[in-house]
Amino acid sequence: MNSAVFSASNAKDWLVELCQFSLDPDHPYYLSCGNIAELGRFLKTFAHSRAIIITDSHVEQFWGETIRKGMGDLPYDIVALTPGESNKSFAVITYLYQKFLRFEADRSTAIVAIGGGVVIDIAGFAASTFMRGLPLYLVPSTLLAMMDASIGGKNGLDLPEGKNLIGTFYLPSAVFTDLHLLTTLPSKELGNGLVETLKTAIIGDAELFAELEQLDLESTLQRPLIASPNLRYHPLFSIVQRAVTVKSQIVVSDFREQNQRRLLNLGHTLGHGLEAAGGFSALSHGEAVALGLLAAIRIASEQGILQEPLEERVLPMLQRWRMPVRIPACINWEDTFKAIKRDKKIKEKNLVLILPNAIGSVEIVTNLDASCLREAFESLKS
């Protein structure tokens, strides 16, 4: 994987090339600001003559006009879904297939996902399965999607029994990130993204952890997001850049999650269980992962593998970002554990947990008794 490189190409001089997967150099990640206004130009550099844009009504409300102007003279159609995790279903996928047929999509049609993690998951799954694969471009609109859902080629649908139980591995042709999209994001959604960034920092970047610890979210949001090269000095640029770099390095080493990529599940074993037990409405993904991180830290401490006091540093950050530090009363252990047992992270019916050793270091722990997870759950119950 390449480190941050600023493109000198005349064709892409408005982009900042952040990193490129070494397992396939044709899948770059671009990071800049204001580039949504160049979307049509961008797609033309990849030799596409038409596109189907999949987004949701929230993005459409704030950015629809800019997106349409940005497409220029490139022919396109737009599908705007209702927002929400409930869209990650076969019914919505079938709806998209029917739209693709109506729009006469073929294997040269660019599928462009503009939105958060739900839109990216849905569009990625549809693109990866229609006609056995259409070219996919991701334009993440949330902080969480910018350095999580858009990295690594995972696409998932939910079942009532659990989150992301159906899915594919399918890399996008490119990720086209515009930090300016964050200016219309609610502060809670920024908090969701920061939790996932914190997870990434604990896994593999102590300097990123220190940046997050010093981050004043309110003053950061007040700083103008302006185009590169000045963008490099905005705190969000560094945060996204570092988080994407950590995740990309792990994905490159283990694309299909057979070994090291499992490290990215830190906080997600309990987190996904809490989401499912709450009907995917009681907790957002970031809120569930925040609780999962606290549980992982407590289990690591109980198991004697935690080498430094971590909770006392993590807890203030979560509280500052207005993330929950207690499990809601409406979520019980029985429903949570049922969801955990159905999760992809269970291997041969054995509980697999990712536990921290220290900031920047985690390990895969197998064969733990479920009682340790329940104890952590109960300690976090409201």
ZAFI-61785 format. One record per residue (C-alpha): residue in three letters; x, z, y; residue number from 1. Coordinates in Angstrom, 2 decimals, decimal comma, m for minus. Last residue first. Example, Ala and Ser with C-alpha at 12.3 -4.5 7.8 and 13.67 -1.06 7.14 Angstrom:
// ZAFI-61785
  rest        x        z        y   nr
   SER    13,67     7,14    m1,06    2
   ALA    12,30     7,80    m4,50    1
This chain:
// ZAFI-61785
  rest        x        z        y   nr
   SER   m28,26    32,95     0,55  382
   LYS   m26,31    32,05    m2,57  381
   LEU   m22,57    31,49    m2,15  380
   SER   m21,47    34,29    m4,50  379
   GLU   m24,12    33,14    m6,97  378
   PHE   m22,66    29,65    m7,10  377
   ALA   m19,11    30,93    m7,51  376
   GLU   m20,27    33,09   m10,42  375
   ARG   m22,10    30,11   m11,90  374
   LEU   m18,97    27,99   m11,72  373
   CYS   m16,95    30,67   m13,50  372
   SER   m19,70    31,05   m16,10  371
   ALA   m19,41    27,37   m16,96  370
   ASP   m16,34    28,21   m19,05  369
   LEU   m13,30    26,20   m18,09  368
   ASN   m12,25    23,57   m20,59  367
   THR   m10,51    21,36   m18,05  366
   VAL    m8,63    21,90   m14,81  365
   ILE    m7,41    18,90   m12,78  364
   GLU    m4,99    19,98   m10,05  363
   VAL    m4,77    20,19    m6,27  362
   SER    m1,98    20,11    m3,67  361
   GLY    m2,03    19,26     0,04  360
   ILE    m3,10    22,72     1,17  359
   ALA    m2,45    24,95    m1,81  358
   ASN    m3,27    25,14    m5,51  357
   PRO    m6,73    23,62    m5,12  356
   LEU    m9,14    23,09    m8,02  355
   ILE   m10,63    19,91    m9,42  354
   LEU   m13,06    20,90   m12,16  353
   VAL   m13,83    19,35   m15,53  352
   LEU   m16,54    21,02   m17,61  351
   ASN   m16,41    19,81   m21,20  350
   LYS   m19,35    17,91   m22,71  349
   GLU   m16,97    15,15   m23,90  348
   LYS   m15,97    14,68   m20,24  347
   ILE   m18,31    15,89   m17,48  346
   LYS   m17,39    14,16   m14,22  345
   LYS   m20,09    11,53   m14,72  344
   ASP   m22,75    14,20   m14,11  343
   ARG   m25,49    15,01   m16,61  342
   LYS   m24,22    18,57   m17,15  341
   ILE   m23,95    19,06   m13,37  340
   ALA   m27,60    18,09   m12,88  339
   LYS   m28,77    20,65   m15,42  338
   PHE   m26,43    23,17   m13,80  337
   THR   m28,07    22,74   m10,41  336
   ASP   m31,57    23,01   m11,81  335
   GLU   m30,72    26,29   m13,58  334
   TRP   m28,70    27,67   m10,66  333
   ASN   m31,49    27,58    m8,12  332
   ILE   m31,91    25,69    m4,84  331
   CYS   m34,75    26,76    m2,52  330
   ALA   m32,72    29,74    m1,23  329
   PRO   m30,23    27,43     0,44  328
   ILE   m26,58    27,79    m0,68  327
   ARG   m24,51    29,58     1,96  326
   VAL   m21,60    28,23     4,01  325
   PRO   m23,68    25,55     5,68  324
   MET   m21,95    23,03     7,99  323
   ARG   m22,18    23,52    11,71  322
   TRP   m18,81    21,81    12,37  321
   ARG   m17,45    25,10    13,75  320
   GLN   m18,82    26,90    10,69  319
   LEU   m17,04    24,49     8,36  318
   MET   m13,81    24,88    10,30  317
   PRO   m14,08    28,67    10,36  316
   LEU   m14,54    28,74     6,53  315
   VAL   m11,55    26,54     5,70  314
   ARG    m8,82    28,82     7,08  313
   GLU   m10,08    32,10     5,58  312
   GLU   m10,92    30,20     2,41  311
   LEU    m7,36    29,05     1,86  310
   PRO    m5,29    32,19     1,35  309
   GLU    m2,22    30,70    m0,39  308
   GLN    m1,05    29,98    m3,93  307
   LEU    m4,40    29,41    m5,61  306
   ILE    m3,85    29,23    m9,37  305
   GLY    m4,96    32,75   m10,25  304
   GLN    m8,18    31,71   m11,99  303
   GLU   m10,24    33,84    m9,58  302
   SER    m8,53    32,20    m6,60  301
   ALA    m9,10    28,74    m8,00  300
   ILE   m12,76    29,63    m8,61  299
   ARG   m13,13    30,81    m5,00  298
   ILE   m11,51    27,65    m3,60  297
   ALA   m13,65    25,42    m5,81  296
   ALA   m16,82    27,24    m4,67  295
   LEU   m15,87    26,85    m1,00  294
   LEU   m15,26    23,15    m1,57  293
   GLY   m18,60    22,75    m3,33  292
   LEU   m20,38    24,39    m0,40  291
   ALA   m18,82    21,89     2,00  290
   VAL   m19,56    19,13    m0,55  289
   ALA   m23,26    19,96    m0,39  288
   GLU   m23,27    19,90     3,41  287
   GLY   m21,41    16,59     3,46  286
   HIS   m23,84    15,00     1,02  285
   SER   m26,87    16,23     2,94  284
   LEU   m28,70    19,27     1,63  283
   ALA   m32,38    20,09     1,02  282
   SER   m33,32    16,40     0,76  281
   PHE   m31,58    14,96    m2,30  280
   GLY   m34,14    16,78    m4,46  279
   GLY   m32,39    20,08    m3,82  278
   ALA   m31,23    20,31    m7,42  277
   ALA   m29,79    16,80    m7,08  276
   GLU   m27,79    17,63    m3,96  275
   LEU   m26,66    20,97    m5,40  274
   GLY   m25,38    19,29    m8,57  273
   HIS   m23,55    16,69    m6,49  272
   GLY   m21,77    19,45    m4,57  271
   LEU   m21,03    21,58    m7,66  270
   THR   m18,92    18,83    m9,20  269
   HIS   m18,14    17,30    m5,80  268
   GLY   m15,91    19,95    m4,24  267
   LEU   m12,73    18,12    m5,29  266
   ASN   m13,91    14,87    m6,87  265
   LEU   m11,08    12,91    m5,23  264
   LEU    m8,74    14,44    m7,82  263
   ARG   m10,58    12,37   m10,44  262
   ARG    m8,66     9,38    m9,10  261
   GLN    m5,62    10,76   m10,88  260
   ASN    m6,92    10,17   m14,43  259
   GLN    m9,33     7,57   m15,77  258
   GLU   m11,02     6,87   m12,46  257
   ARG   m11,34     3,08   m12,67  256
   PHE    m8,87     2,29    m9,86  255
   ASP    m6,18     4,76   m10,88  254
   SER    m2,93     4,41    m8,87  253
   VAL    m4,49     2,19    m6,22  252
   VAL    m7,37     4,63    m5,81  251
   ILE    m4,98     7,55    m5,21  250
   GLN    m3,00     5,71    m2,54  249
   SER    m6,22     4,49    m0,93  248
   LYS    m7,63     8,02    m0,70  247
   VAL    m4,58     9,38     1,09  246
   THR    m4,29     6,39     3,44  245
   VAL    m8,00     6,42     4,29  244
   ALA    m7,78    10,08     5,28  243
   ARG    m4,70     9,51     7,43  242
   GLN    m6,14     6,54     9,29  241
   VAL    m9,56     8,13     9,76  240
   ILE    m8,10    11,29    11,27  239
   SER    m5,50     9,44    13,35  238
   PHE    m8,10     7,14    14,88  237
   LEU   m10,52    10,02    15,40  236
   PRO    m7,97    11,87    17,53  235
   HIS    m7,71     8,96    20,03  234
   TYR    m4,13     7,89    20,76  233
   ARG    m4,20     4,79    18,55  232
   LEU    m7,23     3,57    20,45  231
   ASN    m4,93     2,73    23,36  230
   PRO    m3,72    m0,32    21,37  229
   SER    m6,56    m0,91    20,75  228
   ALA   m10,04    m0,88    22,25  227
   ILE   m11,62     2,14    23,88  226
   LEU   m13,36     5,19    22,44  225
   PRO   m13,82     7,45    25,44  224
   ARG   m13,07    11,16    25,02  223
   GLN   m16,27    13,21    25,18  222
   LEU   m16,66    13,20    21,39  221
   THR   m13,19    14,71    21,03  220
   SER   m14,06    17,42    23,56  219
   GLU   m17,05    18,46    21,45  218
   LEU   m15,25    18,19    18,12  217
   ASP   m12,33    20,41    19,07  216
   LEU    m9,87    19,58    16,31  215
   GLN    m7,06    22,10    15,80  214
   GLU    m7,88    22,84    12,15  213
   LEU    m8,61    19,18    11,57  212
   GLU    m5,14    18,22    12,76  211
   ALA    m3,57    20,94    10,59  210
   PHE    m5,44    19,61     7,52  209
   LEU    m4,22    16,09     8,37  208
   GLU    m0,66    17,44     8,40  207
   ALA    m1,20    19,08     4,99  206
   ASP    m2,17    15,76     3,44  205
   GLY    m2,95    15,39    m0,27  204
   ILE    m5,95    17,04    m1,84  203
   ILE    m6,66    19,62     0,86  202
   ALA    m6,57    16,83     3,46  201
   THR    m8,99    14,69     1,46  200
   LYS   m11,48    17,54     1,20  199
   LEU   m11,15    18,13     4,95  198
   THR   m11,91    14,45     5,55  197
   GLU   m15,02    14,78     3,39  196
   VAL   m16,07    17,76     5,49  195
   LEU   m15,27    15,83     8,69  194
   GLY   m17,63    13,06     7,66  193
   ASN   m20,56    15,42     7,21  192
   GLY   m19,75    17,02    10,57  191
   LEU   m19,90    13,62    12,23  190
   GLU   m23,34    13,22    10,69  189
   LYS   m24,40    16,55    12,18  188
   SER   m23,13    15,41    15,59  187
   PRO   m25,58    12,51    15,55  186
   LEU   m23,89     9,07    15,51  185
   THR   m24,39     6,80    18,53  184
   THR   m20,72     6,90    19,64  183
   LEU   m19,57     6,56    16,02  182
   LEU   m20,17     2,80    16,11  181
   HIS   m17,24     2,55    18,56  180
   LEU   m14,95     3,42    15,65  179
   ASP   m15,35    m0,12    14,34  178
   THR   m14,24    m0,52    10,74  177
   PHE   m14,14    m3,90     8,99  176
   VAL   m13,50    m3,33     5,29  175
   ALA   m12,47    m6,49     3,49  174
   SER   m13,19    m8,58     0,38  173
   PRO   m14,98    m5,53    m0,94  172
   LEU   m13,87    m4,08    m4,27  171
   TYR   m16,39    m3,78    m7,10  170
   PHE   m16,57    m0,86    m9,53  169
   THR   m20,18    m0,58   m10,61  168
   GLY   m22,96     1,97   m10,68  167
   ILE   m25,69     4,00   m12,32  166
   LEU   m25,39     7,81   m12,44  165
   ASN   m24,72     7,91    m8,69  164
   LYS   m26,60    11,20    m8,18  163
   GLY   m28,60    12,93   m10,89  162
   GLU   m31,76    13,40   m12,95  161
   PRO   m34,09    11,50   m10,62  160
   LEU   m31,69     8,56   m10,98  159
   ASP   m29,33     7,51    m8,22  158
   LEU   m27,59     4,21    m7,61  157
   GLY   m23,89     3,69    m7,09  156
   ASN   m21,14     1,41    m5,82  155
   LYS   m17,48     2,39    m6,09  154
   GLY   m14,96    m0,09    m4,65  153
   GLY   m12,28     2,36    m3,59  152
   ILE   m12,74     2,92     0,10  151
   SER   m15,96     2,13     2,02  150
   ALA   m17,78     5,21     0,73  149
   ASP   m14,97     7,57     1,80  148
   MET   m12,99     7,01     4,98  147
   MET   m15,35     4,98     7,10  146
   ALA   m18,45     6,03     5,18  145
   LEU   m18,11     9,68     6,17  144
   LEU   m17,34     8,78     9,79  143
   THR   m20,53     6,75     9,93  142
   SER   m21,10     3,05    10,71  141
   PRO   m19,13     1,48     7,87  140
   VAL   m18,77    m2,33     8,14  139
   LEU   m18,21    m3,44     4,54  138
   TYR   m17,73    m7,04     3,45  137
   LEU   m18,74    m8,31     0,00  136
   PRO   m18,21   m11,73    m1,57  135
   LEU   m20,92   m12,31    m4,22  134
   GLY   m20,66   m11,22    m7,85  133
   ARG   m22,20   m11,89   m11,23  132
   MET   m24,93   m14,10    m9,69  131
   PHE   m26,24   m10,85    m8,17  130
   THR   m24,42    m7,88    m9,76  129
   SER   m21,54    m7,00    m7,43  128
   ALA   m23,42    m7,94    m4,28  127
   ALA   m26,42    m5,78    m5,19  126
   PHE   m24,25    m2,79    m6,11  125
   GLY   m22,18    m3,11    m2,96  124
   ALA   m25,25    m3,50    m0,76  123
   ILE   m26,83    m0,36    m2,20  122
   ASP   m23,66     1,75    m2,08  121
   ILE   m22,73     0,58     1,42  120
   VAL   m26,25     1,18     2,72  119
   VAL   m26,26     4,70     1,27  118
   GLY   m22,75     5,48     2,51  117
   GLY   m23,44     4,63     6,12  116
   GLY   m24,27     1,33     7,75  115
   ILE   m23,40    m2,35     8,06  114
   ALA   m23,12    m4,04     4,67  113
   VAL   m22,18    m7,74     4,89  112
   ILE   m22,89   m10,00     1,92  111
   ALA   m20,97   m13,24     2,52  110
   THR   m22,51   m16,32     0,91  109
   SER   m19,99   m18,38    m1,09  108
   ARG   m21,42   m17,41    m4,47  107
   ASP   m24,89   m18,55    m3,47  106
   ALA   m27,66   m17,08    m1,34  105
   GLU   m30,81   m19,15    m0,89  104
   PHE   m32,30   m16,76     1,72  103
   ARG   m35,37   m16,28    m0,49  102
   LEU   m33,16   m15,72    m3,52  101
   PHE   m31,05   m13,15    m1,69  100
   LYS   m34,24   m11,47    m0,44   99
   GLN   m35,54   m11,24    m4,00   98
   TYR   m32,26    m9,67    m5,11   97
   LEU   m32,56    m7,22    m2,22   96
   TYR   m36,05    m6,12    m3,31   95
   THR   m34,79    m5,72    m6,88   94
   ILE   m32,05    m3,44    m5,56   93
   VAL   m34,64    m1,45    m3,59   92
   ALA   m36,74    m0,89    m6,71   91
   PHE   m33,62    m0,12    m8,77   90
   SER   m32,92     2,87    m6,55   89
   LYS   m30,46     4,08    m3,93   88
   ASN   m33,14     3,88    m1,24   87
   SER   m34,08     7,54    m1,82   86
   GLU   m30,77     8,52    m0,18   85
   GLY   m32,22     7,69     3,24   84
   PRO   m32,67     5,10     5,96   83
   THR   m35,41     2,42     5,84   82
   LEU   m33,87    m0,95     5,09   81
   ALA   m32,99    m3,70     7,57   80
   VAL   m32,33    m7,08     5,90   79
   ILE   m30,69    m9,57     8,25   78
   ASP   m30,13   m13,33     7,83   77
   TYR   m27,11   m15,30     9,01   76
   PRO   m25,83   m18,64    10,30   75
   LEU   m22,50   m18,33    12,16   74
   ASP   m22,96   m19,55    15,74   73
   GLY   m22,13   m16,18    17,30   72
   MET   m22,47   m13,36    14,79   71
   GLY   m21,44   m10,88    17,46   70
   LYS   m24,58   m11,56    19,47   69
   ARG   m26,69   m10,54    16,49   68
   ILE   m24,59    m7,46    15,82   67
   THR   m24,72    m6,39    19,47   66
   GLU   m28,51    m6,74    19,53   65
   GLY   m28,94    m4,76    16,32   64
   TRP   m26,56    m1,96    17,31   63
   PHE   m28,68     1,02    18,30   62
   GLN   m32,01     0,34    16,62   61
   GLU   m30,62    m1,80    13,82   60
   VAL   m28,18     0,97    12,89   59
   HIS   m31,08     3,39    12,56   58
   SER   m33,30     0,78    10,86   57
   ASP   m30,85     0,21     8,04   56
   THR   m28,27    m2,49     7,28   55
   ILE   m27,78    m5,45     4,97   54
   ILE   m26,42    m8,60     6,62   53
   ILE   m26,63   m11,90     4,72   52
   ALA   m23,94   m14,33     5,76   51
   ARG   m23,16   m18,02     6,33   50
   SER   m20,20   m20,41     6,60   49
   HIS   m17,56   m18,07     5,23   48
   ALA   m13,91   m19,11     5,41   47
   PHE   m12,40   m15,62     5,59   46
   THR   m11,44   m16,24     9,22   45
   LYS   m15,09   m17,23     9,72   44
   LEU   m16,18   m13,73     8,75   43
   PHE   m14,10   m12,24    11,58   42
   ARG   m15,46   m14,64    14,17   41
   GLY   m18,97   m13,70    13,15   40
   LEU   m18,18   m10,00    13,41   39
   GLU   m16,43   m10,14    16,78   38
   ALA   m18,83    m7,89    18,69   37
   ILE   m18,53    m5,38    15,85   36
   ASN   m14,85    m5,26    16,83   35
   GLY   m15,47    m2,82    19,68   34
   CYS   m12,94    m0,34    18,33   33
   SER   m10,33    m0,86    15,63   32
   LEU    m9,56    m0,21    11,98   31
   TYR    m9,16    m2,97     9,40   30
   TYR    m8,97    m2,38     5,65   29
   PRO    m7,59    m5,22     3,55   28
   HIS    m8,81    m6,57     0,18   27
   ASP    m6,85    m9,77    m0,53   26
   PRO    m3,61    m7,90    m1,28   25
   ASP    m4,99    m6,81    m4,66   24
   LEU    m3,40    m3,85    m6,50   23
   SER    m1,46    m3,15    m3,29   22
   PHE    m4,67    m2,23    m1,46   21
   GLN    m4,13    m2,95     2,21   20
   CYS    m3,86    m0,48     5,04   19
   LEU    m4,62    m0,04     8,71   18
   GLU    m4,67    m3,54    10,11   17
   VAL    m5,73    m3,19    13,73   16
   LEU    m7,96    m6,04    14,73   15
   TRP    m8,34    m7,93    18,02   14
   ASP    m5,35   m10,15    17,16   13
   LYS    m7,08   m11,52    14,07   12
   ALA    m6,75   m15,30    14,38   11
   ASN    m3,77   m15,04    16,73   10
   SER    m1,95   m13,06    14,06    9
   ALA     0,20   m10,24    15,41    8
   SER    m1,53    m7,62    13,33    7
   PHE    m0,65    m3,98    14,00    6
   VAL     0,57    m2,41    10,77    5
   ALA    m0,30     1,05     9,52    4
   SER     1,46     1,71     6,21    3
   ASN     1,22    m0,86     3,46    2
   MET     0,00     0,00     0,00    1
